[in-house]
Amino acid sequence: MAMSVGEHAEGEPLSEINTTPLIDVMLVLLIMLIVTLPPQRHAVKLDTPLPPPPNQPPPPPDLPDPIRIMIGFDGGISWMGEPVNRAELDRRLKVEASRAQQAEVHIEPDREAQYGVVAHVMAAAQRNGMKKMGVVGGT
C-alpha cells in the first residue's frame, strides 16, 4: 500500500500512479521472453564413419599392417620407430596414400606431446589422402 505524505483535501483525487501492476506485467513479459529464447547450442562437426550396410561383404583378409607414427614429448616424430622430419613424413604419407590398399595410420602421441605437433601430423595424413586414421592412447 502506498502512503501519501503532504496536504490534500478530502475527496480530492490523488495524482500518483500505482506501479505494482506495471511491475507484475513486466515480470511476466520477462519470463515469457526467457522461456521462448532458443537454447545456446555449441556444435562440433565430426566426420564419423557410417555403419556398414547389412548386406556388405566382410573386408578382405589381406589388410596391410597399420602404420605407427609416434610423437615424443619433445615434438620428435617417428615412423614405425624411425625418426623422421616433417618433409619426410609428408613424402611417406603420400606414398602410402597412393597404394591400392591403404594401411591404417595409428598416431601414438606421448602424454606430454604438444598439441600443435599432433594436429600437424593428423593434418598431414588427411592432406596427403590417408583415409583411415586413429589416435592410440599416449604413453
Number of C-alpha atoms within 10 A of each C-alpha: 5 7 5 9 6 5 6 10 7 6 6 7 8 9 6 8 9 10 8 9 10 10 11 11 10 11 12 10 12 11 10 11 10 10 10 8 8 7 8 6 6 6 6 6 6 6 6 6 6 6 6 9 7 6 6 7 8 7 7 7 6 7 11 10 10 14 17 18 23 24 24 20 15 11 17 15 24 18 18 13 10 9 14 16 11 14 10 12 19 17 13 15 22 17 14 20 19 12 9 7 12 19 18 18 22 18 24 21 24 18 12 13 18 15 10 10 19 21 11 12 20 17 13 19 23 15 12 17 16 21 12 14 16 12 14 15 11 14 11
